[in-house]
Amino acid sequence: EIKTQWCVDDQIESSIACCVKEGQNDKWCEGHPNSLYDIRNQFCDTRDGQPYKFTEITVKGDSGKVTYSETWMAQNLNYAGTGADESACIDCETIGRFYTWPAAMSYCPDGWRLPTMAEFAALNNAVDDGQRMLKLKVNYGWSPAGTDEYGFSLMQSSYMMDVSQTEVKSDGMKTALFWTSSPRTEQQISRNDAHYVIYNNESYSDNANSVDLGFPVRCIKDKN
């Protein structure tokens, strides 16, 4: 049995629930009639009724003082948006959608936003995990396997050269790439490039490339 509650401030009180858009049928639940899920550490995107897991990552130093505290989505964004040339889907249920940079800048749910490169770097430094970031990765796909100690659930996803072609770049799905909201230089603007971050089996890095490429999106909770 699926219990349905109204979304109130993006939270649901029932422990087993489907989220709904006020005054409308719940599109996500209609497409998943047998789905039951625990809403602890989940919220509803009220635009389409889809649930997302999130993780509150808090790290303390040797003195016990909190050195890092942020709330991240524990899944890649899967909001279809309004433009067919803005995003594409291959395995939306697992890895979310692939977005152009302009879409990525505007499609995080209300109360969430696209992180900067500095915020990705701060997360990586906080987990103190060297270059492989195993504590952020799932325990499958990666080599070596991740431990996902912080519930970030980073999985391989690769990218798309063109979202209108819906063809994933064939690099063996050995990477996870995410758009960032970091400010662009004048040269990058003239080239129509934007910043993104890259996780692979061995390391983490950042780069810039065409805003028309399709990368996944991972949102961070807006504290403002």
N, C-alpha and C positions, 0 to 999 in steps of 0.2 A: 504494500500500500504506500502510495506517495502522499505525504502530508504537505499541504501548501499553506504558506504563510505570506503575508505581505512583507515586502522589503521595507524596513524602517531604518533610515540612515545607513543603508547598505548592509545592515546586519539582520539576521533572522534568529528568533529565540528558540525555535524548535531544533532538536539535535538531528532530526532526519527531516529534510525539507527540500522543496524546490522553490526557487525564487521566482517571483512574478513581477511583471510590470503593472503598475497600478492602472486598473481599468482596461487591461488588455490580457489576452491569453499569453501564457508563458511559452515563448517560442522554443527555448532550450528544453523545457520539460516535454513539450510535444514531440520533439525529435528524439527524446531519450525516455520512452515510457516506462522502462524497467529500472531506471536509475534511482538509487538511494545513496545519499552521501552524508557524511558527518560535516556539519557546517562550522565546527570549531576551527578557528583560523581560516575561515573562508568568508568572502563577501560577494555580493551580487552586483554585477554591472547592470544598472537599471535601464540601460539603452536597449538591451536585447534579452535580459533575464539570465544571462550566463553566469555561473558561479566560477570564482577563481580562488585557489589556495594562496595564502600569504604566509610569510615567516618573519617573525620579529627576532632579528639577530642582535644580540647583546654580548659584548666581549668585555671582560674585566682584566685589568693588569695585575701584576704580582701583589700590589697593595690592596687589591679588592675594589679599586676605583674603576667605574665604567669608562672604558676608553673608546668604545664604539657602540652606537645604538641606532639602528635604522630598521624600517619595515619594508620588505621587498615582496613583490609578487613571486610566488613559488612556481608559477607557470608562465609560459610565453603568452602574449596577448593574442586573442582570437576574435576580435571584433571586425566584422565584415566591412563596416563603413558604408559609404554611399557611392564611391567611384570604382568602377571595374578596373581602372588603370592605376589604382592606389595600393592594392594588395592582392595576394593570390594565396591559394590553399592547395597543399598536396596531402598532408596528413594533419588536418587542423586539430583533431582530437588529441594528438600526441604532442606536436611541436608548435601548434598555433599557426598563425598566418605569417606571410612574408610581406613587408611593407616598404614602399618608397620612403625616403627620409621626410618629405613634407607631410605624408600621412602619419608617420611615426611621431612627429612633433605634436600632432593634435589629437591622437586617438586613444591615449591612456584614459581610463575611466575617471569620473569626477573624484577629486581628492587624491589622485595619483598623477605622476608626471614622468616624462622621459628623463632618465638619469644622465649626468655628465660623465665624461671620462674620469674626472677626479673622484666622483662617487663610486664608480666601479673600482678604481685603484684603491680607494679607502677601504672598501669591502675586502678586497684581496689582501691588503696589508693587515687588516684586523684579524683575519682568520689565521695569519702567520703560517702559511702553508707552502712557502717556497713558490716556485713558478708553476707547479702542476695543478694547484688549487683543488686537490683531491677532496677536501672537506666540503666543497661546494658542488661536486659532481655526483651524479647518480652512480650506482654500482654496476652498471652495464654499459656496453658500448665503448667506454674509454679504456685505454691501456697505459698505465695500470688503472684498475677500476677505482671509482670514487667511493667515498664513505658517506657523503651527504650528511655530515654531522650537524649542519645548521639548517637543514630542510630547504635549501635553496633549489635543489633538484635540477641542476644544470645538465642538460642532455644535448647530444650532438644534433645539429640541424642544418648546417651548411648555409647556402644562400641562393638567390636567383639572379641571373643576369638581366632578366626582363620579366616583370610580373604579368605582363600580358600574354607571355608564352607559357606560363606555369610550368617551367622546367627547372628543376633543382640542379645547381652546378654539380657536376659529377666529380667530387673530390673524395668519394668514399664516405661521406658524412662524418668526417673525422674532426670537424670543427663546430664551434658554436660562435656565431657572430651577432652582435647587437648594435643597433643605432644608438648614438648618444646625442644629447642636446648641447654639447660644448660649442661655444662661439667659434665661428669660422673666420679665418684670415681673409684679407681682401683677395689674395691670390686664389684661395679655395673657393671663394664666392665667384670669382671670374671663371674658374674651371667648372663651377657647379658641383663641387665636392662637399662632403660632410664627414664628420668623424664617426668612427665605429670602433668597437673593441672585439678582440679575437681570442677565443680559448681553443687550444688544441691539446693533444695528448701530453705534450712536453712543456708548454709555456702559455703565458698570457701576454698580449701586446695590444697596441692600438694603431690605427692608421686612418687614412681618409680616401674616399673614392666617390664615384658619381652618385648623386642623390637619387638617381633612377634605378639603382640596384635594389633588389628585394632582400632585406634582412629581417630576422625576427625582432620582437620588441619585448623587453622586460621592464616593467614600471616600478618606480619607487614611491613610497607614501609621501605625500606633500605635507610637510610639517607646518606650513604657513596657514 
